[in-house]
């Protein structure tokens, strides 16, 4: 099930994105980005629809996934 990012409390959304960014461990190239920059990048993707928040009822987990 997709959870609209707009329905989440702003603090909850930020915490979810921080968890996602820290868990991902993604390499951002030669120049490392700050946590705030990474969070803002994910927020931009959620706002433009290229990423979404998914809730799994089966596993009772929440995740952010990029949509192609």
N, C-alpha and C positions, 0 to 999 in steps of 0.2 A: 504494500500500500504506500502511495506517495503522500508525504506530509508536506503541505505547503509551508515554506519557510516563513511566510508572513504571519502564520498562526502561532508561531513560537514567541515566547517572551524574549526580548532582545538579549538578556543575560544568558538564557538557556541556549539560544542560537549561537552566541559567541563561544560558550563552553563546549557545545557540540562540535563546532568547527575546530576549536583548539585541540580537542581530543582527536579528531580526524587527522589534522595536520601532524600532530606529534606521533600518532600511530603509524602514519604512512611511511615516514622515513624517506621521503622522496628526495632525490638529488636534484638540486636546482641549477646545476651547471657550475661554472667556474666561480661565480659570485654568489655566496650564500645569502638568502633572504632572512629577514627578521621574522619572528613569530607573527608580529602585527601585520607585516606585509603578506605573509602566507594566508592569514585569516582574511584579510581584505580581498585577496585574489579569489578565495573560495566564495566569499560573499558576492563578489561580482558575477561569478559563474552561476550562483543560485539565482541572482536577480535577472540575469539575461536568459535563463532557462537552459543553459548548457550543463547544469548539474542539478540534482534533485536529492531530497532527503527521503530515504526509504525505510519503512518499518516492516520487519518480518514478524508476522503473527506466529509462524511456526517456531522460530528460534527466539522470539521476543528480544530482537536486537534492532538497533537503528544504525543507519549508515548513510554516507553521502556518496553518490556515484555520479560520474560524468556521463552525460548523454551525448551520443554521437549523431 
